[in-house]
Amino acid sequence: MGDLLQGTLDLLILKTLALEAMHGWGIAQRIQQVSEDALQVGQGSLYPALHRLELNGLILSEWAASDHNRRAKYYSITAAGRRRLKTELKDWQRASRGIALILEEG
């Protein structure tokens, strides 16, 4: 799939982090796995999005040891991020319903 729209990628990241804190590579892998390989997030899109979300106070990051004992930056969602996720999910559901209605029209 081509590049995801910025807002869509942000929503996917927030949804992924709502389940558990993860490092960047783990976030990309989870999105790819859950989407059944329909969505692939490259580093060139992922890390700017994580940085933007952190600057906006929607996620936090901290350095910790990964499963393979390497230092990795782990990201977690904040309370503000959870509120944004709830709002964005409602907006996404309304928009996708509208798009589906248009595409299904005779």
mmCIF file of the C-alpha atoms, coordinates in Angstrom:
data_MODEL
# 
_entry.id   MODEL 
# 
loop_
_atom_site.group_PDB 
_atom_site.id 
_atom_site.type_symbol 
_atom_site.label_atom_id 
_atom_site.label_alt_id 
_atom_site.label_comp_id 
_atom_site.label_asym_id 
_atom_site.label_entity_id 
_atom_site.label_seq_id 
_atom_site.pdbx_PDB_ins_code 
_atom_site.Cartn_x 
_atom_site.Cartn_y 
_atom_site.Cartn_z 
_atom_site.occupancy 
_atom_site.B_iso_or_equiv 
_atom_site.pdbx_formal_charge 
_atom_site.auth_seq_id 
_atom_site.auth_comp_id 
_atom_site.auth_asym_id 
_atom_site.auth_atom_id 
_atom_site.pdbx_PDB_model_num 
ATOM 1   C CA . MET A 1 1   ? 0.000   0.000  0.000  1.00 0.00 ? 1   MET A CA 1 
ATOM 2   C CA . GLY A 1 2   ? 1.136   3.558  -0.586 1.00 0.00 ? 2   GLY A CA 1 
ATOM 3   C CA . ASP A 1 3   ? 1.768   6.165  2.061  1.00 0.00 ? 3   ASP A CA 1 
ATOM 4   C CA . LEU A 1 4   ? -0.821  6.502  4.778  1.00 0.00 ? 4   LEU A CA 1 
ATOM 5   C CA . LEU A 1 5   ? -2.293  9.903  5.381  1.00 0.00 ? 5   LEU A CA 1 
ATOM 6   C CA . GLN A 1 6   ? -0.678  11.558 8.395  1.00 0.00 ? 6   GLN A CA 1 
ATOM 7   C CA . GLY A 1 7   ? -3.861  11.557 10.484 1.00 0.00 ? 7   GLY A CA 1 
ATOM 8   C CA . THR A 1 8   ? -4.538  7.909  9.676  1.00 0.00 ? 8   THR A CA 1 
ATOM 9   C CA . LEU A 1 9   ? -1.046  6.839  10.716 1.00 0.00 ? 9   LEU A CA 1 
ATOM 10  C CA . ASP A 1 10  ? -1.370  8.811  13.960 1.00 0.00 ? 10  ASP A CA 1 
ATOM 11  C CA . LEU A 1 11  ? -4.665  7.038  14.674 1.00 0.00 ? 11  LEU A CA 1 
ATOM 12  C CA . LEU A 1 12  ? -3.122  3.605  14.003 1.00 0.00 ? 12  LEU A CA 1 
ATOM 13  C CA . ILE A 1 13  ? -0.178  4.366  16.281 1.00 0.00 ? 13  ILE A CA 1 
ATOM 14  C CA . LEU A 1 14  ? -2.430  5.587  19.107 1.00 0.00 ? 14  LEU A CA 1 
ATOM 15  C CA . LYS A 1 15  ? -4.675  2.528  18.751 1.00 0.00 ? 15  LYS A CA 1 
ATOM 16  C CA . THR A 1 16  ? -1.648  0.226  18.838 1.00 0.00 ? 16  THR A CA 1 
ATOM 17  C CA . LEU A 1 17  ? -0.187  1.930  21.915 1.00 0.00 ? 17  LEU A CA 1 
ATOM 18  C CA . ALA A 1 18  ? -3.555  1.846  23.697 1.00 0.00 ? 18  ALA A CA 1 
ATOM 19  C CA . LEU A 1 19  ? -2.959  -1.910 24.053 1.00 0.00 ? 19  LEU A CA 1 
ATOM 20  C CA . GLU A 1 20  ? 0.605   -1.764 25.416 1.00 0.00 ? 20  GLU A CA 1 
ATOM 21  C CA . ALA A 1 21  ? 3.844   0.238  25.345 1.00 0.00 ? 21  ALA A CA 1 
ATOM 22  C CA . MET A 1 22  ? 6.054   -0.736 22.405 1.00 0.00 ? 22  MET A CA 1 
ATOM 23  C CA . HIS A 1 23  ? 9.212   0.265  20.575 1.00 0.00 ? 23  HIS A CA 1 
ATOM 24  C CA . GLY A 1 24  ? 8.975   1.691  17.062 1.00 0.00 ? 24  GLY A CA 1 
ATOM 25  C CA . TRP A 1 25  ? 9.749   -1.520 15.189 1.00 0.00 ? 25  TRP A CA 1 
ATOM 26  C CA . GLY A 1 26  ? 7.130   -3.334 17.290 1.00 0.00 ? 26  GLY A CA 1 
ATOM 27  C CA . ILE A 1 27  ? 4.503   -0.717 16.410 1.00 0.00 ? 27  ILE A CA 1 
ATOM 28  C CA . ALA A 1 28  ? 5.208   -1.113 12.686 1.00 0.00 ? 28  ALA A CA 1 
ATOM 29  C CA . GLN A 1 29  ? 5.116   -4.915 12.988 1.00 0.00 ? 29  GLN A CA 1 
ATOM 30  C CA . ARG A 1 30  ? 1.813   -4.875 14.920 1.00 0.00 ? 30  ARG A CA 1 
ATOM 31  C CA . ILE A 1 31  ? 0.140   -2.615 12.346 1.00 0.00 ? 31  ILE A CA 1 
ATOM 32  C CA . GLN A 1 32  ? 1.334   -4.865 9.517  1.00 0.00 ? 32  GLN A CA 1 
ATOM 33  C CA . GLN A 1 33  ? 0.270   -8.044 11.343 1.00 0.00 ? 33  GLN A CA 1 
ATOM 34  C CA . VAL A 1 34  ? -3.180  -6.850 12.444 1.00 0.00 ? 34  VAL A CA 1 
ATOM 35  C CA . SER A 1 35  ? -3.900  -5.444 8.957  1.00 0.00 ? 35  SER A CA 1 
ATOM 36  C CA . GLU A 1 36  ? -2.992  -8.844 7.467  1.00 0.00 ? 36  GLU A CA 1 
ATOM 37  C CA . ASP A 1 37  ? -0.092  -7.235 5.574  1.00 0.00 ? 37  ASP A CA 1 
ATOM 38  C CA . ALA A 1 38  ? -2.362  -4.643 3.924  1.00 0.00 ? 38  ALA A CA 1 
ATOM 39  C CA . LEU A 1 39  ? -0.563  -1.802 5.737  1.00 0.00 ? 39  LEU A CA 1 
ATOM 40  C CA . GLN A 1 40  ? 3.189   -1.435 5.972  1.00 0.00 ? 40  GLN A CA 1 
ATOM 41  C CA . VAL A 1 41  ? 4.667   1.525  7.818  1.00 0.00 ? 41  VAL A CA 1 
ATOM 42  C CA . GLY A 1 42  ? 8.169   2.548  6.804  1.00 0.00 ? 42  GLY A CA 1 
ATOM 43  C CA . GLN A 1 43  ? 10.657  4.169  9.164  1.00 0.00 ? 43  GLN A CA 1 
ATOM 44  C CA . GLY A 1 44  ? 10.499  7.358  7.106  1.00 0.00 ? 44  GLY A CA 1 
ATOM 45  C CA . SER A 1 45  ? 6.838   7.743  8.081  1.00 0.00 ? 45  SER A CA 1 
ATOM 46  C CA . LEU A 1 46  ? 6.803   6.061  11.492 1.00 0.00 ? 46  LEU A CA 1 
ATOM 47  C CA . TYR A 1 47  ? 9.484   7.982  13.353 1.00 0.00 ? 47  TYR A CA 1 
ATOM 48  C CA . PRO A 1 48  ? 8.352   11.481 12.281 1.00 0.00 ? 48  PRO A CA 1 
ATOM 49  C CA . ALA A 1 49  ? 4.813   10.491 13.375 1.00 0.00 ? 49  ALA A CA 1 
ATOM 50  C CA . LEU A 1 50  ? 6.068   9.247  16.757 1.00 0.00 ? 50  LEU A CA 1 
ATOM 51  C CA . HIS A 1 51  ? 8.045   12.464 17.225 1.00 0.00 ? 51  HIS A CA 1 
ATOM 52  C CA . ARG A 1 52  ? 5.005   14.587 16.318 1.00 0.00 ? 52  ARG A CA 1 
ATOM 53  C CA . LEU A 1 53  ? 2.724   12.640 18.680 1.00 0.00 ? 53  LEU A CA 1 
ATOM 54  C CA . GLU A 1 54  ? 5.248   13.041 21.491 1.00 0.00 ? 54  GLU A CA 1 
ATOM 55  C CA . LEU A 1 55  ? 5.603   16.782 20.877 1.00 0.00 ? 55  LEU A CA 1 
ATOM 56  C CA . ASN A 1 56  ? 1.810   17.064 21.056 1.00 0.00 ? 56  ASN A CA 1 
ATOM 57  C CA . GLY A 1 57  ? 1.719   15.255 24.407 1.00 0.00 ? 57  GLY A CA 1 
ATOM 58  C CA . LEU A 1 58  ? -0.210  12.268 23.059 1.00 0.00 ? 58  LEU A CA 1 
ATOM 59  C CA . ILE A 1 59  ? 2.538   9.722  23.731 1.00 0.00 ? 59  ILE A CA 1 
ATOM 60  C CA . LEU A 1 60  ? 5.600   9.461  25.984 1.00 0.00 ? 60  LEU A CA 1 
ATOM 61  C CA . SER A 1 61  ? 8.897   7.711  25.329 1.00 0.00 ? 61  SER A CA 1 
ATOM 62  C CA . GLU A 1 62  ? 11.574  6.154  27.512 1.00 0.00 ? 62  GLU A CA 1 
ATOM 63  C CA . TRP A 1 63  ? 14.687  4.124  26.858 1.00 0.00 ? 63  TRP A CA 1 
ATOM 64  C CA . ALA A 1 64  ? 14.675  0.507  28.054 1.00 0.00 ? 64  ALA A CA 1 
ATOM 65  C CA . ALA A 1 65  ? 16.169  -2.858 27.168 1.00 0.00 ? 65  ALA A CA 1 
ATOM 66  C CA . SER A 1 66  ? 14.414  -4.704 24.354 1.00 0.00 ? 66  SER A CA 1 
ATOM 67  C CA . ASP A 1 67  ? 13.695  -8.443 24.262 1.00 0.00 ? 67  ASP A CA 1 
ATOM 68  C CA . HIS A 1 68  ? 17.180  -8.913 22.791 1.00 0.00 ? 68  HIS A CA 1 
ATOM 69  C CA . ASN A 1 69  ? 18.884  -6.785 25.497 1.00 0.00 ? 69  ASN A CA 1 
ATOM 70  C CA . ARG A 1 70  ? 19.423  -3.851 23.171 1.00 0.00 ? 70  ARG A CA 1 
ATOM 71  C CA . ARG A 1 71  ? 18.527  -0.301 24.098 1.00 0.00 ? 71  ARG A CA 1 
ATOM 72  C CA . ALA A 1 72  ? 15.257  0.713  22.479 1.00 0.00 ? 72  ALA A CA 1 
ATOM 73  C CA . LYS A 1 73  ? 12.936  3.669  22.850 1.00 0.00 ? 73  LYS A CA 1 
ATOM 74  C CA . TYR A 1 74  ? 9.544   2.509  24.109 1.00 0.00 ? 74  TYR A CA 1 
ATOM 75  C CA . TYR A 1 75  ? 6.437   4.576  23.504 1.00 0.00 ? 75  TYR A CA 1 
ATOM 76  C CA . SER A 1 76  ? 3.264   4.685  25.594 1.00 0.00 ? 76  SER A CA 1 
ATOM 77  C CA . ILE A 1 77  ? -0.002  6.557  25.211 1.00 0.00 ? 77  ILE A CA 1 
ATOM 78  C CA . THR A 1 78  ? -0.889  9.415  27.584 1.00 0.00 ? 78  THR A CA 1 
ATOM 79  C CA . ALA A 1 79  ? -4.308  10.334 28.969 1.00 0.00 ? 79  ALA A CA 1 
ATOM 80  C CA . ALA A 1 80  ? -4.499  13.086 26.329 1.00 0.00 ? 80  ALA A CA 1 
ATOM 81  C CA . GLY A 1 81  ? -3.627  10.469 23.702 1.00 0.00 ? 81  GLY A CA 1 
ATOM 82  C CA . ARG A 1 82  ? -6.471  8.229  24.884 1.00 0.00 ? 82  ARG A CA 1 
ATOM 83  C CA . ARG A 1 83  ? -8.915  11.149 24.641 1.00 0.00 ? 83  ARG A CA 1 
ATOM 84  C CA . ARG A 1 84  ? -7.670  11.971 21.129 1.00 0.00 ? 84  ARG A CA 1 
ATOM 85  C CA . LEU A 1 85  ? -7.954  8.300  20.131 1.00 0.00 ? 85  LEU A CA 1 
ATOM 86  C CA . LYS A 1 86  ? -11.592 8.193  21.255 1.00 0.00 ? 86  LYS A CA 1 
ATOM 87  C CA . THR A 1 87  ? -12.451 11.322 19.251 1.00 0.00 ? 87  THR A CA 1 
ATOM 88  C CA . GLU A 1 88  ? -10.492 10.218 16.185 1.00 0.00 ? 88  GLU A CA 1 
ATOM 89  C CA . LEU A 1 89  ? -12.146 6.772  16.207 1.00 0.00 ? 89  LEU A CA 1 
ATOM 90  C CA . LYS A 1 90  ? -15.603 8.375  16.125 1.00 0.00 ? 90  LYS A CA 1 
ATOM 91  C CA . ASP A 1 91  ? -14.543 10.685 13.277 1.00 0.00 ? 91  ASP A CA 1 
ATOM 92  C CA . TRP A 1 92  ? -12.980 7.759  11.354 1.00 0.00 ? 92  TRP A CA 1 
ATOM 93  C CA . GLN A 1 93  ? -16.095 5.604  11.731 1.00 0.00 ? 93  GLN A CA 1 
ATOM 94  C CA . ARG A 1 94  ? -18.334 8.432  10.488 1.00 0.00 ? 94  ARG A CA 1 
ATOM 95  C CA . ALA A 1 95  ? -16.039 9.179  7.518  1.00 0.00 ? 95  ALA A CA 1 
ATOM 96  C CA . SER A 1 96  ? -15.621 5.519  6.515  1.00 0.00 ? 96  SER A CA 1 
ATOM 97  C CA . ARG A 1 97  ? -19.368 5.005  6.649  1.00 0.00 ? 97  ARG A CA 1 
ATOM 98  C CA . GLY A 1 98  ? -19.829 8.003  4.361  1.00 0.00 ? 98  GLY A CA 1 
ATOM 99  C CA . ILE A 1 99  ? -17.180 6.768  1.927  1.00 0.00 ? 99  ILE A CA 1 
ATOM 100 C CA . ALA A 1 100 ? -18.720 3.282  1.888  1.00 0.00 ? 100 ALA A CA 1 
ATOM 101 C CA . LEU A 1 101 ? -22.153 4.736  1.091  1.00 0.00 ? 101 LEU A CA 1 
ATOM 102 C CA . ILE A 1 102 ? -20.739 6.688  -1.838 1.00 0.00 ? 102 ILE A CA 1 
ATOM 103 C CA . LEU A 1 103 ? -18.796 3.712  -3.207 1.00 0.00 ? 103 LEU A CA 1 
ATOM 104 C CA . GLU A 1 104 ? -21.796 1.393  -2.891 1.00 0.00 ? 104 GLU A CA 1 
ATOM 105 C CA . GLU A 1 105 ? -24.130 3.783  -4.733 1.00 0.00 ? 105 GLU A CA 1 
ATOM 106 C CA . GLY A 1 106 ? -25.706 2.190  -7.807 1.00 0.00 ? 106 GLY A CA 1 
# 
